[in-house]
């Protein structure tokens, strides 16, 4: 995929639609908290991809508008809050300590 502003906007819109859908699911299932929803891992992975794509876009295109740069920075800040939910840092459940398992499951 070519690194273009149009593709970044498509990815950002996809992430936003995914987050809105997950929020609606949480509400329809009785108001469970987003941090307790199992899909939070997928959303963190998608956000990681959006942030990495934005970083590469900034490297390839030095003439981005301030609004796009601000958007990339906001996604980066949001990702920092959920970085520990992304797939590469997770161990299989049978390899986790009790404390790690409780953190992942929000117990």
For each residue, the residues with C-beta under 8 A, 3 or more apart:
1: 7
2: 7
3: 7 8 53 56 57 60 61
4: 7 8 57
5: 8 9 57 61 64 68
6: 9 10
7: 1 2 3 4 10 11 53
8: 3 4 5 11 12 50 53 54 57 68 72
9: 5 6 12 13
10: 6 7 13 14
11: 7 8 14 15 49 50 53
12: 8 9 15 16 50 54 71 75
13: 9 10 16 17
14: 10 11 17 18 46
15: 11 12 18 19 43 46 47 50 75
16: 12 13 19 20
17: 13 14 20 21
18: 14 15 21 22 42 43 46
19: 15 16 22 23 43
20: 16 17 23 24
21: 17 18 24 25
22: 18 19 25 26 34 37 39 40 43
23: 19 20 26 27 34
24: 20 21 27 28
25: 21 22 28 29 37 39
26: 22 23 29 31 32 33 34 37
27: 23 24 31
28: 24 25
29: 25 26 32
30:
31: 26 27
32: 26 29 36 37
33: 26 36 37 106
34: 22 23 26 37 40
35: 40 106
36: 32 33 40 106
37: 22 25 26 32 33 34 40
38: 41
39: 22 25 42 43
40: 22 34 35 36 37 43 44 82 85
41: 38 44 45 85 86 87 90
42: 18 39 45 46
43: 15 18 19 22 39 40 46 47 82
44: 40 41 47 48 79 82 83 85 86
45: 41 42 48 49 86 87
46: 14 15 18 42 43 49 50
47: 15 43 44 50 51 75 78 79 82
48: 44 45 51 52 79 83 86
49: 11 45 46 52 53
50: 8 11 12 15 46 47 53 54 75
51: 47 48 54 55 72 75 76 79
52: 48 49 55 56
53: 3 7 8 11 49 50 56 57
54: 8 12 50 51 57 58 71 72 75 76
55: 51 52 58 59 72 76
56: 3 52 53 59 60
57: 3 4 5 8 53 54 60 61 64 68 72
58: 54 55 61 62 64 69 72
59: 55 56
60: 3 56 57
61: 3 5 57 58 64
62: 58
63:
64: 5 57 58 61 68 69 72
65: 68 69
66: 69 70
67: 70 71
68: 5 8 57 64 65 71 72
69: 58 64 65 66 72 73
70: 66 67 73 74
71: 12 54 67 68 74 75
72: 8 51 54 55 57 58 64 68 69 75 76
73: 69 70 76 77
74: 70 71 77 78
75: 12 15 47 50 51 54 71 72 78 79
76: 51 54 55 72 73 79 80
77: 73 74 80 81
78: 47 74 75 81 82
79: 44 47 48 51 75 76 82 83
80: 76 77 83
81: 77 78
82: 40 43 44 47 78 79 85 86
83: 44 48 79 80 86 89
84: 89 103
85: 40 41 44 82 90
86: 41 44 45 48 82 83 89 90
87: 41 45 90
88:
89: 83 84 86
90: 41 85 86 87 104
91: 95 96 100
92: 95 96
93: 96 101
94:
95: 91 92
96: 91 92 93 100 101 104
97: 100 101
98: 101 102
99: 102 103
100: 91 96 97 103 104
101: 93 96 97 98 104 105 107
102: 98 99 105 106 107
103: 84 99 100 106
104: 90 96 100 101
105: 101 102
106: 33 35 36 102 103
107: 101 102
